[in-house]
Amino acid sequence: MSLKTFTPEQLALLRTLLAAAAQAAGWDAVSIEAEGDRMLMALRRGPRSLPAPPPPGRSPASSPSSAESAGASFLAWIRPASDEPSFSRAGAWSVGYRGDLPVGADSLLRSLVEALADHPAPPRPAEPDPALIFGTDQLEIRVTLTCNEHCVFCNSWHGADNLATDLPAAVALLERARLRGTRKLVISGGEPLLVPWIPELAREARRLGFSYICLQTNAVLLSRRRRTAPTERARQDIGGASLRSVGLSVPSPQPPTPAPWSLLQATAPDEVLVSAHGSTPEVLAAVTRRPALAQAHLDGLCRLLASDFRIIVNFVVCRQNLADLPDFVRFLARQPKRPLLLSLSYVAPIGLAWDHRYETIPRYSDAAPAVLAALRMARSLGLDAVLPEYCGIPTCVLPELREFADPADERRPVHVPPDKMLVPRCEPCPWKPRCSGIFRRYVEMFGDEIPPSSPL
Ligand code: SF4
């Protein structure tokens, strides 16, 4: 259990209780601050005034010891009860102190024990749901791992606990997420437009109370120029070898969807997130490794951008398309309708990107100036562009990137996921509360790249 599950009001109540208990024992609480899993109290007791000397011939009344009369300070802590050694247990709490215990301070600790004996402990945090997108309250369901592209950084099978390849399995995930209060759904893949039952999934989600649905697509199937049913090779080629290598079976191919645009309309997502990683067929061919589909990809993207769907464009920055960033921004700005958002994600060292890391993952310090220039150009051309926190560049590498950081709401908590890390030099960084850290694997490849002069 941790204090993190207390609301601000509950924390304020706890502080008041502790301050009152300290005062009752004759101590002042100079500060009461949450520190990790505990509440740390800095306590001070002023020097006691000495009683008047006894009249001649009378023995002195009991008087404070010289240690007591000199005043004292020390640090006490409380935390939800655990096996850690402590001064005492108090109901659901442990009470302890740091350093030496000044004379008379044990009465203060006993006062805290008494005050906390019936005070409720913080609620247990909910178990993390593997289908929730880390650090958010959005449920992501991968409705297939099959894809008609074969991107150099594909990681669709990574953490595939959220894979639901039939409607009942997907609805079970929806129901579980609703019990947790989740209202946002992301339909992901593979390529979700290869799955004929996504309209039913969206209907079920709305019926269960989901208020937001985002559908991710690479847009290839939405091209008007050609109907692009995936070839058998493409279906099995979603990193099939990699799937087997991580112990997952390659799913059976889904029948090609007869009318992808109608499927999209019937699904009626609130937003469509298009994976678009290049402005020309050549760049796209290098990234998606399906040269024959590159033009269809661009056509599908343009068709979506011209439609009434609300579009988010996600460009994954990698070695293969880094130089194309300015052209891609200009390409988007030329479209008759602008997307709601352009997100410049940074390739994550997982999945195929990790298998081919040195050909795919640029160094942050090499890529950051180009990413910043692209973000600025996008803004100057009237596009709303962001650098996402979880799939971005740690902004200490180039602090000007912070202007484009997403989430933009600085009060929204950002967590460090298990595959990322902060390092000791992050401690003084003013951006730390908003930073999800650096991928551990990236550190393994290139070091942390945090400038030696942090804090920044
Ligand atoms: S917290 Fe660490 S990794 Fe994040 S921006 Fe600051 S110094 Fe960089």
Residues whose N, C-alpha, C, O or C-beta is under 5 A from the ligand:
A	BS01	SF4	P394 T395 C396 R425 C426 C429 W431 K432 C435 G437 I450 S454
